[in-house]
Protein backbone atom coordinates (compact mmCIF):
# COMPACT_ATOMS: atom_id res chain seq x y z
CA UNK A 1 0.00 0.00 0.00
CA UNK A 2 2.78 2.45 0.84
CA UNK A 3 4.43 2.13 -2.59
CA UNK A 4 1.03 2.76 -4.11
CA UNK A 5 0.57 6.02 -2.14
CA UNK A 6 4.13 7.21 -2.76
CA UNK A 7 3.25 7.47 -6.45
CA UNK A 8 0.13 9.53 -5.67
CA UNK A 9 0.15 13.23 -6.55
CA UNK A 10 -2.64 15.58 -5.50
CA UNK A 11 -3.07 18.92 -7.24
CA UNK A 12 -5.78 21.44 -8.08
CA UNK A 13 -7.90 20.33 -11.00
CA UNK A 14 -8.16 22.47 -14.13
CA UNK A 15 -10.83 22.74 -16.81
CA UNK A 16 -8.83 20.25 -18.88
CA UNK A 17 -9.34 17.65 -16.12
CA UNK A 18 -13.14 17.97 -16.16
CA UNK A 19 -13.91 15.18 -18.67
CA UNK A 20 -11.75 12.65 -16.80
CA UNK A 21 -13.15 13.69 -13.41
CA UNK A 22 -16.71 13.42 -14.71
CA UNK A 23 -16.06 9.94 -16.13
CA UNK A 24 -14.48 8.81 -12.86
CA UNK A 25 -17.34 10.36 -10.87
CA UNK A 26 -19.87 8.42 -12.93
CA UNK A 27 -17.95 5.18 -12.36
CA UNK A 28 -17.45 5.81 -8.64
CA UNK A 29 -21.09 6.64 -7.95
CA UNK A 30 -22.48 3.49 -9.57
CA UNK A 31 -22.20 1.68 -6.23
CA UNK A 32 -24.21 4.44 -4.54
CA UNK A 33 -26.85 4.32 -7.27
CA UNK A 34 -27.12 0.55 -6.82
CA UNK A 35 -27.31 0.86 -3.05
CA UNK A 36 -30.25 3.26 -3.27
CA UNK A 37 -31.69 1.94 -6.55
CA UNK A 38 -31.57 5.51 -7.89
CA UNK A 39 -29.55 6.37 -10.99
CA UNK A 40 -30.78 9.98 -10.98
CA UNK A 41 -28.54 11.10 -8.11
CA UNK A 42 -26.77 14.43 -8.80
CA UNK A 43 -23.26 12.96 -9.24
CA UNK A 44 -24.60 10.80 -12.08
CA UNK A 45 -26.60 13.55 -13.76
CA UNK A 46 -24.04 16.35 -13.53
CA UNK A 47 -23.08 17.75 -16.92
CA UNK A 48 -19.60 18.59 -18.16
CA UNK A 49 -20.37 22.36 -18.24
CA UNK A 50 -21.62 22.15 -14.63
CA UNK A 51 -18.41 20.46 -13.53
CA UNK A 52 -16.29 22.96 -15.48
CA UNK A 53 -18.13 25.75 -13.66
CA UNK A 54 -17.36 24.12 -10.32
CA UNK A 55 -13.68 23.79 -11.18
CA UNK A 56 -13.64 27.50 -12.04
CA UNK A 57 -15.34 28.62 -8.83
CA UNK A 58 -14.54 26.20 -5.96
CA UNK A 59 -11.60 24.10 -4.84
CA UNK A 60 -11.43 20.84 -6.78
CA UNK A 61 -8.50 18.52 -6.17
CA UNK A 62 -7.43 15.59 -8.30
CA UNK A 63 -5.33 12.59 -7.33
CA UNK A 64 -3.17 11.00 -10.01
CA UNK A 65 -0.87 8.02 -10.28
CA UNK A 66 1.46 8.78 -13.13
CA UNK A 67 -0.76 10.36 -15.76
CA UNK A 68 -3.90 8.52 -14.65
CA UNK A 69 -6.64 10.17 -12.62
CA UNK A 70 -7.53 7.98 -9.62
CA UNK A 71 -9.58 10.31 -7.41
CA UNK A 72 -11.00 13.74 -6.74
CA UNK A 73 -12.70 15.81 -4.03
CA UNK A 74 -14.35 19.25 -3.92
CA UNK A 75 -14.86 21.87 -1.25
CA UNK A 76 -16.10 25.38 -0.79
CA UNK A 77 -15.48 27.85 2.04
CA UNK A 78 -18.73 29.31 3.35
CA UNK A 79 -19.32 32.74 4.85
CA UNK A 80 -19.42 31.24 8.37
CA UNK A 81 -15.85 29.93 7.85
CA UNK A 82 -17.00 26.32 7.57
CA UNK A 83 -15.93 24.21 4.62
CA UNK A 84 -18.43 22.01 2.79
CA UNK A 85 -16.67 18.96 1.34
CA UNK A 86 -18.30 16.95 -1.40
CA UNK A 87 -17.92 14.38 -4.14
CA UNK A 88 -15.00 12.44 -2.73
CA UNK A 89 -14.38 9.88 -5.46
CA UNK A 90 -11.82 7.13 -5.94
CA UNK A 91 -11.46 4.75 -8.86
CA UNK A 92 -13.62 1.76 -7.85
CA UNK A 93 -10.72 -0.64 -8.59
CA UNK A 94 -8.49 1.26 -6.14
CA UNK A 95 -10.87 1.90 -3.24
CA UNK A 96 -9.72 0.90 0.22
CA UNK A 97 -6.06 1.70 -0.47
CA UNK A 98 -5.79 5.08 1.26
CA UNK A 99 -6.40 7.38 -1.72
CA UNK A 100 -9.62 8.77 -0.22
CA UNK A 101 -7.87 9.46 3.09
CA UNK A 102 -5.07 11.28 1.25
CA UNK A 103 -7.60 13.38 -0.67
CA UNK A 104 -9.43 14.26 2.55
CA UNK A 105 -6.18 15.32 4.23
CA UNK A 106 -5.30 17.45 1.21
CA UNK A 107 -8.69 19.18 1.02
CA UNK A 108 -8.58 19.93 4.75
CA UNK A 109 -5.05 21.34 4.36
CA UNK A 110 -6.28 23.60 1.54
CA UNK A 111 -8.36 25.53 4.10
CA UNK A 112 -5.96 26.19 7.02
CA UNK A 113 -8.13 28.90 8.63
CA UNK A 114 -11.46 27.06 8.48
CA UNK A 115 -13.46 26.72 11.70
CA UNK A 116 -14.90 23.33 10.77
CA UNK A 117 -15.39 20.86 7.94
CA UNK A 118 -18.67 19.20 7.07
CA UNK A 119 -19.96 16.70 4.56
CA UNK A 120 -22.83 14.32 4.02
CA UNK A 121 -23.47 10.84 2.70
CA UNK A 122 -26.35 8.41 2.56
CA UNK A 123 -27.19 6.44 5.69
CA UNK A 124 -26.73 3.14 3.81
CA UNK A 125 -23.22 4.14 2.70
CA UNK A 126 -21.54 2.43 5.64
CA UNK A 127 -18.04 2.36 4.08
CA UNK A 128 -18.20 6.13 3.57
CA UNK A 129 -19.42 6.77 7.11
CA UNK A 130 -16.71 4.48 8.51
CA UNK A 131 -14.01 6.32 6.55
CA UNK A 132 -15.18 9.74 7.71
CA UNK A 133 -15.39 8.59 11.34
CA UNK A 134 -11.83 7.19 11.12
CA UNK A 135 -10.77 10.64 9.90
CA UNK A 136 -12.29 12.33 12.95
CA UNK A 137 -15.74 13.29 11.66
CA UNK A 138 -18.82 12.83 13.85
CA UNK A 139 -22.50 12.68 12.93
CA UNK A 140 -24.36 15.86 13.84
CA UNK A 141 -27.62 15.54 11.88
CA UNK A 142 -29.77 13.27 9.75
CA UNK A 143 -32.29 14.30 7.12
CA UNK A 144 -34.87 12.13 5.37
CA UNK A 145 -34.57 12.98 1.67
CA UNK A 146 -37.13 10.46 0.44
CA UNK A 147 -38.73 7.25 1.75
CA UNK A 148 -35.61 5.36 0.55
CA UNK A 149 -32.87 7.89 1.29
CA UNK A 150 -31.70 9.36 4.57
CA UNK A 151 -28.69 11.68 4.55
CA UNK A 152 -26.15 11.63 7.36
CA UNK A 153 -24.32 14.90 8.03
CA UNK A 154 -20.87 14.74 9.61
CA UNK A 155 -18.57 17.46 10.92
CA UNK A 156 -15.03 17.91 12.12
CA UNK A 157 -14.01 21.03 14.04
CA UNK A 158 -10.55 22.27 13.15
CA UNK A 159 -9.44 21.84 16.75
CA UNK A 160 -9.40 18.12 15.84
CA UNK A 161 -6.90 18.91 13.11
CA UNK A 162 -4.65 20.92 15.44
CA UNK A 163 -4.52 18.11 18.01
CA UNK A 164 -2.87 15.71 15.52
MDTraj code that builds the backbone (N, CA, C; nanometers):
import mdtraj as md
import numpy as np

residues = "UNK UNK UNK UNK UNK UNK UNK UNK UNK UNK UNK UNK UNK UNK UNK UNK UNK UNK UNK UNK UNK UNK UNK UNK UNK UNK UNK UNK UNK UNK UNK UNK UNK UNK UNK UNK UNK UNK UNK UNK UNK UNK UNK UNK UNK UNK UNK UNK UNK UNK UNK UNK UNK UNK UNK UNK UNK UNK UNK UNK UNK UNK UNK UNK UNK UNK UNK UNK UNK UNK UNK UNK UNK UNK UNK UNK UNK UNK UNK UNK UNK UNK UNK UNK UNK UNK UNK UNK UNK UNK UNK UNK UNK UNK UNK UNK UNK UNK UNK UNK UNK UNK UNK UNK UNK UNK UNK UNK UNK UNK UNK UNK UNK UNK UNK UNK UNK UNK UNK UNK UNK UNK UNK UNK UNK UNK UNK UNK UNK UNK UNK UNK UNK UNK UNK UNK UNK UNK UNK UNK UNK UNK UNK UNK UNK UNK UNK UNK UNK UNK UNK UNK UNK UNK UNK UNK UNK UNK UNK UNK UNK UNK UNK UNK".split()
xyz = np.array([
    [0.0829, -0.1201, 0.0000],
    [0.0000, 0.0000, 0.0000],
    [0.0868, 0.1257, 0.0000],
    [0.1949, 0.1255, 0.0755],
    [0.2777, 0.2452, 0.0842],
    [0.3385, 0.2815, -0.0512],
    [0.3878, 0.1837, -0.1272],
    [0.4428, 0.2127, -0.2595],
    [0.3362, 0.2777, -0.3465],
    [0.2175, 0.2256, -0.3354],
    [0.1028, 0.2759, -0.4108],
    [0.0806, 0.4248, -0.3810],
    [0.0830, 0.4631, -0.2518],
    [0.0573, 0.6017, -0.2138],
    [0.1764, 0.6930, -0.2421],
    [0.2975, 0.6376, -0.2450],
    [0.4134, 0.7211, -0.2762],
    [0.4056, 0.7757, -0.4184],
    [0.3379, 0.7036, -0.5063],
    [0.3249, 0.7469, -0.6450],
    [0.2058, 0.8407, -0.6651],
    [0.1333, 0.8703, -0.5586],
    [0.0134, 0.9532, -0.5666],
    [0.0507, 1.1004, -0.5621],
    [-0.0014, 1.1780, -0.6579],
    [0.0147, 1.3234, -0.6547],
    [-0.1238, 1.3859, -0.6488],
    [-0.1362, 1.4874, -0.5648],
    [-0.2636, 1.5578, -0.5499],
    [-0.2406, 1.7043, -0.5826],
    [-0.3186, 1.7532, -0.6789],
    [-0.3073, 1.8917, -0.7245],
    [-0.4462, 1.9489, -0.7482],
    [-0.4516, 2.0800, -0.7700],
    [-0.5784, 2.1436, -0.8077],
    [-0.6149, 2.1002, -0.9493],
    [-0.7411, 2.0697, -0.9682],
    [-0.7899, 2.0330, -1.1004],
    [-0.8046, 2.1577, -1.1867],
    [-0.7951, 2.1384, -1.3177],
    [-0.8156, 2.2469, -1.4130],
    [-0.9313, 2.2083, -1.5055],
    [-0.9734, 2.3013, -1.5867],
    [-1.0829, 2.2740, -1.6809],
    [-1.0502, 2.1544, -1.7700],
    [-0.9236, 2.1368, -1.8023],
    [-0.8829, 2.0249, -1.8877],
    [-0.9060, 1.8900, -1.8202],
    [-0.9119, 1.8887, -1.6870],
    [-0.9341, 1.7647, -1.6120],
    [-1.0815, 1.7264, -1.6037],
    [-1.1701, 1.8189, -1.6375],
    [-1.3136, 1.7970, -1.6164],
    [-1.3672, 1.6699, -1.6826],
    [-1.3362, 1.6411, -1.8083],
    [-1.3914, 1.5182, -1.8674],
    [-1.3489, 1.3911, -1.7924],
    [-1.2231, 1.3839, -1.7514],
    [-1.1752, 1.2653, -1.6796],
    [-1.2374, 1.2568, -1.5407],
    [-1.2515, 1.3693, -1.4731],
    [-1.3147, 1.3691, -1.3409],
    [-1.4604, 1.3266, -1.3523],
    [-1.5299, 1.3783, -1.4529],
    [-1.6711, 1.3425, -1.4713],
    [-1.6862, 1.1930, -1.4994],
    [-1.6006, 1.1380, -1.5830],
    [-1.6056, 0.9942, -1.6129],
    [-1.5786, 0.9113, -1.4873],
    [-1.4792, 0.9518, -1.4093],
    [-1.4480, 0.8808, -1.2857],
    [-1.5626, 0.8942, -1.1855],
    [-1.6205, 1.0129, -1.1772],
    [-1.7340, 1.0359, -1.0875],
    [-1.8496, 0.9424, -1.1226],
    [-1.8780, 0.9294, -1.2505],
    [-1.9873, 0.8423, -1.2929],
    [-1.9568, 0.6961, -1.2598],
    [-1.8329, 0.6554, -1.2720],
    [-1.7954, 0.5178, -1.2364],
    [-1.8016, 0.4973, -1.0849],
    [-1.7513, 0.5942, -1.0100],
    [-1.7446, 0.5809, -0.8644],
    [-1.8824, 0.5820, -0.7991],
    [-1.9759, 0.6532, -0.8565],
    [-2.1087, 0.6642, -0.7955],
    [-2.2044, 0.5532, -0.8379],
    [-2.1613, 0.4606, -0.9214],
    [-2.2476, 0.3490, -0.9575],
    [-2.2859, 0.2660, -0.8344],
    [-2.1911, 0.2474, -0.7432],
    [-2.2203, 0.1678, -0.6232],
    [-2.3248, 0.2372, -0.5360],
    [-2.3193, 0.3698, -0.5303],
    [-2.4206, 0.4439, -0.4541],
    [-2.5566, 0.4327, -0.5215],
    [-2.5592, 0.4437, -0.6525],
    [-2.6852, 0.4319, -0.7265],
    [-2.7464, 0.2938, -0.7039],
    [-2.6623, 0.1910, -0.7059],
    [-2.7120, 0.0551, -0.6824],
    [-2.7637, 0.0394, -0.5406],
    [-2.6924, 0.0959, -0.4449],
    [-2.7310, 0.0862, -0.3046],
    [-2.8702, 0.1441, -0.2811],
    [-2.8977, 0.2560, -0.3472],
    [-3.0252, 0.3258, -0.3272],
    [-3.1253, 0.3003, -0.4400],
    [-3.0838, 0.2209, -0.5377],
    [-3.1692, 0.1942, -0.6547],
    [-3.2181, 0.3249, -0.7172],
    [-3.1235, 0.4184, -0.7348],
    [-3.1573, 0.5507, -0.7888],
    [-3.0404, 0.5990, -0.8753],
    [-3.0594, 0.5935, -1.0056],
    [-2.9545, 0.6374, -1.0989],
    [-2.9734, 0.7823, -1.1405],
    [-3.0588, 0.8560, -1.0679],
    [-3.0781, 0.9976, -1.0982],
    [-3.0121, 1.0855, -0.9926],
    [-2.9211, 1.0291, -0.9128],
    [-2.8543, 1.1100, -0.8107],
    [-2.7660, 1.2158, -0.8784],
    [-2.7508, 1.3325, -0.8157],
    [-2.6773, 1.4430, -0.8796],
    [-2.5390, 1.4088, -0.9342],
    [-2.4572, 1.3268, -0.8660],
    [-2.3261, 1.2959, -0.9245],
    [-2.3344, 1.2234, -1.0590],
    [-2.4448, 1.1525, -1.0819],
    [-2.4600, 1.0800, -1.2085],
    [-2.5287, 1.1626, -1.3164],
    [-2.5899, 1.2714, -1.2774],
    [-2.6601, 1.3552, -1.3759],
    [-2.5868, 1.4862, -1.4038],
    [-2.4790, 1.5114, -1.3319],
    [-2.4038, 1.6351, -1.3534],
    [-2.3494, 1.6397, -1.4961],
    [-2.3575, 1.7573, -1.5561],
    [-2.3075, 1.7752, -1.6924],
    [-2.1629, 1.8239, -1.6905],
    [-2.0975, 1.8093, -1.8034],
    [-1.9596, 1.8589, -1.8159],
    [-1.9525, 2.0102, -1.7926],
    [-2.0426, 2.0919, -1.8523],
    [-2.0370, 2.2357, -1.8238],
    [-2.0567, 2.2684, -1.6745],
    [-2.1418, 2.1918, -1.6065],
    [-2.1621, 2.2151, -1.4625],
    [-2.0334, 2.1862, -1.3858],
    [-1.9662, 2.0791, -1.4203],
    [-1.8413, 2.0457, -1.3534],
    [-1.7337, 2.1495, -1.3860],
    [-1.7272, 2.1927, -1.5105],
    [-1.6292, 2.2956, -1.5483],
    [-1.6533, 2.4240, -1.4695],
    [-1.7796, 2.4576, -1.4463],
    [-1.8130, 2.5753, -1.3661],
    [-1.7660, 2.5572, -1.2218],
    [-1.7841, 2.4381, -1.1675],
    [-1.7361, 2.4122, -1.0318],
    [-1.5844, 2.4265, -1.0238],
    [-1.5144, 2.3701, -1.1191],
    [-1.3684, 2.3789, -1.1185],
    [-1.3232, 2.5245, -1.1233],
    [-1.3991, 2.6084, -1.1926],
    [-1.3639, 2.7498, -1.2040],
    [-1.3968, 2.8299, -1.0779],
    [-1.4864, 2.7793, -0.9936],
    [-1.5344, 2.8622, -0.8826],
    [-1.5086, 2.8069, -0.7425],
    [-1.4814, 2.6767, -0.7291],
    [-1.4544, 2.6202, -0.5964],
    [-1.3241, 2.5409, -0.6019],
    [-1.2821, 2.4905, -0.4892],
    [-1.1600, 2.4100, -0.4840],
    [-1.1917, 2.2667, -0.5242],
    [-1.1282, 2.2205, -0.6310],
    [-1.1432, 2.0837, -0.6779],
    [-1.0031, 2.0251, -0.6883],
    [-0.9796, 1.9187, -0.6133],
    [-0.8499, 1.8521, -0.6167],
    [-0.8608, 1.7232, -0.6962],
    [-0.7501, 1.6860, -0.7566],
    [-0.7433, 1.5590, -0.8295],
    [-0.6246, 1.4799, -0.7766],
    [-0.6415, 1.3489, -0.7716],
    [-0.5332, 1.2588, -0.7329],
    [-0.4953, 1.1786, -0.8560],
    [-0.3652, 1.1735, -0.8838],
    [-0.3166, 1.1004, -1.0008],
    [-0.2062, 1.0039, -0.9600],
    [-0.2012, 0.8934, -1.0340],
    [-0.0875, 0.8022, -1.0280],
    [-0.0297, 0.8042, -1.1680],
    [0.0898, 0.8562, -1.1800],
    [0.1463, 0.8783, -1.3131],
    [0.0583, 0.9796, -1.3842],
    [0.0117, 0.9440, -1.5018],
    [-0.0756, 1.0356, -1.5758],
    [-0.2229, 0.9999, -1.5589],
    [-0.2520, 0.8972, -1.4798],
    [-0.3902, 0.8521, -1.4653],
    [-0.4610, 0.9122, -1.3457],
    [-0.5803, 0.9635, -1.3683],
    [-0.6638, 1.0169, -1.2619],
    [-0.7197, 0.9009, -1.1798],
    [-0.7034, 0.9051, -1.0467],
    [-0.7531, 0.7975, -0.9616],
    [-0.8503, 0.8464, -0.8543],
    [-0.8661, 0.9792, -0.8415],
    [-0.9584, 1.0308, -0.7412],
    [-0.9739, 1.1805, -0.7495],
    [-1.0737, 1.2307, -0.6776],
    [-1.1000, 1.3741, -0.6740],
    [-1.1869, 1.4062, -0.5524],
    [-1.1846, 1.5309, -0.5113],
    [-1.2697, 1.5812, -0.4033],
    [-1.2895, 1.7309, -0.4247],
    [-1.4020, 1.7830, -0.3764],
    [-1.4348, 1.9251, -0.3917],
    [-1.4695, 1.9865, -0.2582],
    [-1.4484, 2.1165, -0.2471],
    [-1.4862, 2.1868, -0.1249],
    [-1.5046, 2.3341, -0.1528],
    [-1.5868, 2.3943, -0.0687],
    [-1.6103, 2.5376, -0.0789],
    [-1.6131, 2.5967, 0.0614],
    [-1.5488, 2.7121, 0.0773],
    [-1.5478, 2.7846, 0.2036],
    [-1.6731, 2.8708, 0.2101],
    [-1.7491, 2.8545, 0.3168],
    [-1.8729, 2.9310, 0.3345],
    [-1.8464, 3.0585, 0.4133],
    [-1.9452, 3.1467, 0.4149],
    [-1.9318, 3.2744, 0.4853],
    [-1.9077, 3.2561, 0.6343],
    [-1.9597, 3.1465, 0.6937],
    [-1.9416, 3.1237, 0.8372],
    [-1.8071, 3.0576, 0.8695],
    [-1.7185, 3.0500, 0.7723],
    [-1.5845, 2.9932, 0.7853],
    [-1.5862, 2.8419, 0.8014],
    [-1.6969, 2.7775, 0.7630],
    [-1.6996, 2.6316, 0.7566],
    [-1.6732, 2.5916, 0.6119],
    [-1.6244, 2.4719, 0.5944],
    [-1.5933, 2.4206, 0.4616],
    [-1.6845, 2.3026, 0.4326],
    [-1.7575, 2.3114, 0.3230],
    [-1.8433, 2.2013, 0.2788],
    [-1.7637, 2.1162, 0.1808],
    [-1.7425, 1.9899, 0.2175],
    [-1.6674, 1.8963, 0.1344],
    [-1.7670, 1.8072, 0.0613],
    [-1.7391, 1.7800, -0.0650],
    [-1.8303, 1.6949, -0.1402],
    [-1.7610, 1.6166, -0.2495],
    [-1.8320, 1.5191, -0.2994],
    [-1.7921, 1.4383, -0.4144],
    [-1.6517, 1.3795, -0.4020],
    [-1.6239, 1.3208, -0.2870],
    [-1.4999, 1.2442, -0.2734],
    [-1.5163, 1.1186, -0.3577],
    [-1.4302, 1.1041, -0.4568],
    [-1.4383, 0.9879, -0.5457],
    [-1.3012, 0.9228, -0.5598],
    [-1.3034, 0.7905, -0.5693],
    [-1.1817, 0.7130, -0.5936],
    [-1.2175, 0.6066, -0.6963],
    [-1.1269, 0.5804, -0.7868],
    [-1.1463, 0.4746, -0.8862],
    [-1.1947, 0.3496, -0.8136],
    [-1.3090, 0.2927, -0.8547],
    [-1.3623, 0.1758, -0.7849],
    [-1.2612, 0.0608, -0.7711],
    [-1.1723, 0.0437, -0.8657],
    [-1.0724, -0.0636, -0.8591],
    [-0.9639, -0.0357, -0.7555],
    [-0.9552, 0.0879, -0.7074],
    [-0.8490, 0.1258, -0.6141],
    [-0.9011, 0.1663, -0.4767],
    [-1.0303, 0.1517, -0.4523],
    [-1.0874, 0.1901, -0.3240],
    [-1.0319, 0.1035, -0.2126],
    [-1.0218, 0.1624, -0.0936],
    [-0.9718, 0.0900, 0.0225],
    [-0.8208, 0.0886, 0.0337],
    [-0.7523, 0.1682, -0.0476],
    [-0.6059, 0.1696, -0.0474],
    [-0.5461, 0.2990, 0.0070],
    [-0.6297, 0.3858, 0.0641],
    [-0.5790, 0.5081, 0.1259],
    [-0.5882, 0.6332, 0.0399],
    [-0.6322, 0.6215, -0.0831],
    [-0.6401, 0.7383, -0.1715],
    [-0.7433, 0.8381, -0.1194],
    [-0.8591, 0.7878, -0.0767],
    [-0.9620, 0.8766, -0.0223],
    [-0.9130, 0.9504, 0.1008],
    [-0.8421, 0.8817, 0.1884],
    [-0.7868, 0.9460, 0.3088],
    [-0.6871, 1.0547, 0.2711],
    [-0.6036, 1.0269, 0.1715],
    [-0.5066, 1.1277, 0.1252],
    [-0.5780, 1.2498, 0.0674],
    [-0.6826, 1.2263, -0.0103],
    [-0.7595, 1.3381, -0.0667],
    [-0.8256, 1.4201, 0.0442],
    [-0.8794, 1.3531, 0.1440],
    [-0.9433, 1.4261, 0.2547],
    [-0.8403, 1.5103, 0.3302],
    [-0.7227, 1.4554, 0.3554],
    [-0.6176, 1.5320, 0.4232],
    [-0.5777, 1.6530, 0.3399],
    [-0.5696, 1.6353, 0.2091],
    [-0.5295, 1.7451, 0.1210],
    [-0.6364, 1.8536, 0.1149],
    [-0.7637, 1.8155, 0.1104],
    [-0.8685, 1.9177, 0.1020],
    [-0.8786, 1.9934, 0.2338],
    [-0.8597, 1.9238, 0.3456],
    [-0.8585, 1.9934, 0.4746],
    [-0.7406, 2.0907, 0.4813],
    [-0.6241, 2.0486, 0.4340],
    [-0.5050, 2.1335, 0.4364],
    [-0.5200, 2.2560, 0.3458],
    [-0.6066, 2.2470, 0.2457],
    [-0.6277, 2.3596, 0.1541],
    [-0.7026, 2.4748, 0.2204],
    [-0.7596, 2.4500, 0.3386],
    [-0.8361, 2.5527, 0.4104],
    [-0.7836, 2.5651, 0.5535],
    [-0.6603, 2.6190, 0.5699],
    [-0.5965, 2.6194, 0.7023],
    [-0.6658, 2.7067, 0.8065],
    [-0.7477, 2.8016, 0.7655],
    [-0.8128, 2.8903, 0.8628],
    [-0.9595, 2.8549, 0.8872],
    [-1.0050, 2.7448, 0.8313],
    [-1.1460, 2.7056, 0.8482],
    [-1.1773, 2.6724, 0.9937],
    [-1.3011, 2.7030, 1.0344],
    [-1.3457, 2.6716, 1.1699],
    [-1.3892, 2.5259, 1.1820],
    [-1.4447, 2.4719, 1.0743],
    [-1.4897, 2.3330, 1.0770],
    [-1.5107, 2.2840, 0.9348],
    [-1.5119, 2.1516, 0.9211],
    [-1.5391, 2.0861, 0.7936],
    [-1.6681, 2.0076, 0.8089],
    [-1.7465, 2.0011, 0.7027],
    [-1.8671, 1.9200, 0.7075],
    [-1.8908, 1.8547, 0.5729],
    [-1.9636, 1.7441, 0.5775],
    [-1.9958, 1.6697, 0.4564],
    [-2.1184, 1.5856, 0.4850],
    [-2.1708, 1.5227, 0.3814],
    [-2.2831, 1.4320, 0.4020],
    [-2.2714, 1.3131, 0.3095],
    [-2.3408, 1.2059, 0.3487],
    [-2.3472, 1.0840, 0.2697],
    [-2.4783, 1.0156, 0.3034],
    [-2.5125, 0.9160, 0.2286],
    [-2.6346, 0.8415, 0.2556],
    [-2.6169, 0.7488, 0.3750],
    [-2.7256, 0.7266, 0.4485],
    [-2.7190, 0.6438, 0.5689],
    [-2.6833, 0.4979, 0.5393],
    [-2.7078, 0.4517, 0.4173],
    [-2.6726, 0.3138, 0.3813],
    [-2.5275, 0.3010, 0.3353],
    [-2.4598, 0.4122, 0.3196],
    [-2.3217, 0.4142, 0.2697],
    [-2.2252, 0.3927, 0.3867],
    [-2.2275, 0.2724, 0.4409],
    [-2.1540, 0.2429, 0.5637],
    [-2.0029, 0.2557, 0.5475],
    [-1.9495, 0.2204, 0.4304],
    [-1.8045, 0.2356, 0.4076],
    [-1.7652, 0.3834, 0.4126],
    [-1.8490, 0.4689, 0.3543],
    [-1.8198, 0.6128, 0.3573],
    [-1.8233, 0.6647, 0.5007],
    [-1.9283, 0.6294, 0.5736],
    [-1.9417, 0.6769, 0.7114],
    [-1.8231, 0.6279, 0.7941],
    [-1.7845, 0.5036, 0.7774],
    [-1.6709, 0.4480, 0.8509],
    [-1.5421, 0.5247, 0.8193],
    [-1.5185, 0.5549, 0.6928],
    [-1.4007, 0.6320, 0.6545],
    [-1.4015, 0.7680, 0.7228],
    [-1.5118, 0.8390, 0.7136],
    [-1.5181, 0.9735, 0.7714],
    [-1.5003, 0.9698, 0.9231],
    [-1.5569, 0.8696, 0.9882],
    [-1.5389, 0.8591, 1.1337],
    [-1.3934, 0.8298, 1.1681],
    [-1.3257, 0.7451, 1.0898],
    [-1.1828, 0.7188, 1.1120],
    [-1.1009, 0.8466, 1.0969],
    [-1.1487, 0.9385, 1.0132],
    [-1.0772, 1.0643, 0.9896],
    [-1.1156, 1.1731, 1.0895],
    [-1.1966, 1.1379, 1.1884],
    [-1.2292, 1.2326, 1.2951],
    [-1.3618, 1.3044, 1.2812],
    [-1.4424, 1.2669, 1.1848],
    [-1.5741, 1.3294, 1.1663],
    [-1.6762, 1.2602, 1.2563],
    [-1.7740, 1.3384, 1.3041],
    [-1.8819, 1.2833, 1.3855],
    [-2.0165, 1.3252, 1.3258],
    [-2.1152, 1.2404, 1.3441],
    [-2.2500, 1.2678, 1.2934],
    [-2.3120, 1.3792, 1.3767],
    [-2.3683, 1.4804, 1.3105],
    [-2.4364, 1.5865, 1.3837],
    [-2.5817, 1.6039, 1.3411],
    [-2.6227, 1.5419, 1.2311],
    [-2.7624, 1.5544, 1.1882],
    [-2.7952, 1.4446, 1.0879],
    [-2.9241, 1.4191, 1.0755],
    [-2.9772, 1.3271, 0.9751],
    [-3.0965, 1.3949, 0.9107],
    [-3.1156, 1.3690, 0.7817],
    [-3.2292, 1.4296, 0.7116],
    [-3.2876, 1.3269, 0.6160],
    [-3.4176, 1.3051, 0.6269],
    [-3.4869, 1.2125, 0.5373],
    [-3.5099, 1.2843, 0.4045],
    [-3.4463, 1.2351, 0.2990],
    [-3.4567, 1.2976, 0.1674],
    [-3.5755, 1.2419, 0.0906],
    [-3.6009, 1.1140, 0.1096],
    [-3.7126, 1.0461, 0.0441],
    [-3.7415, 0.9220, 0.1286],
    [-3.8479, 0.8472, 0.0965],
    [-3.8730, 0.7251, 0.1750],
    [-3.7538, 0.6281, 0.1745],
    [-3.6738, 0.6284, 0.0665],
    [-3.5608, 0.5358, 0.0554],
    [-3.4281, 0.5945, 0.1027],
    [-3.4174, 0.7264, 0.1069],
    [-3.2866, 0.7889, 0.1294],
    [-3.2873, 0.8807, 0.2509],
    [-3.1960, 0.8486, 0.3433],
    [-3.1703, 0.9363, 0.4572],
    [-3.0256, 0.9835, 0.4446],
    [-3.0042, 1.1136, 0.4580],
    [-2.8690, 1.1681, 0.4550],
    [-2.8145, 1.1778, 0.5966],
    [-2.6856, 1.1509, 0.6098],
    [-2.6146, 1.1625, 0.7362],
    [-2.5138, 1.2758, 0.7200],
    [-2.5218, 1.3756, 0.8074],
    [-2.4321, 1.4900, 0.8034],
    [-2.3253, 1.4721, 0.9103],
    [-2.1993, 1.4898, 0.8695],
    [-2.0866, 1.4738, 0.9615],
    [-2.0047, 1.6013, 0.9644],
    [-1.9392, 1.6256, 1.0770],
    [-1.8574, 1.7457, 1.0920],
    [-1.7281, 1.7132, 1.1649],
    [-1.6324, 1.8029, 1.1451],
    [-1.5030, 1.7912, 1.2118],
    [-1.4559, 1.9322, 1.2428],
    [-1.4546, 1.9707, 1.3701],
    [-1.4015, 2.1034, 1.4039],
    [-1.2506, 2.1064, 1.3783],
    [-1.1977, 2.2217, 1.3457],
    [-1.0552, 2.2273, 1.3146],
    [-0.9690, 2.2041, 1.4372],
    [-1.0235, 2.2166, 1.5558],
    [-0.9438, 2.1839, 1.6748],
    [-0.8989, 2.0383, 1.6680],
    [-0.9773, 1.9522, 1.6044],
    [-0.9400, 1.8119, 1.5844],
    [-0.8143, 1.8027, 1.4983],
    [-0.8066, 1.8910, 1.3985],
    [-0.6895, 1.8913, 1.3109],
    [-0.5652, 1.9362, 1.3870],
    [-0.5808, 2.0367, 1.4741],
    [-0.4651, 2.0924, 1.5439],
    [-0.4118, 1.9982, 1.6503],
    [-0.4960, 1.9042, 1.6988],
    [-0.4521, 1.8105, 1.8013],
    [-0.3616, 1.7017, 1.7445],
    [-0.3656, 1.6802, 1.6132],
    [-0.2868, 1.5709, 1.5517],
    [-0.1385, 1.5944, 1.5658],
])
top = md.Topology()
chain = top.add_chain()
for i, resn in enumerate(residues, 1):
    res = top.add_residue(resn, chain, resSeq=i)
    for name in ("N", "CA", "C"):
        top.add_atom(name, md.element.get_by_symbol(name[0]), res)
traj = md.Trajectory(xyz[None], top)
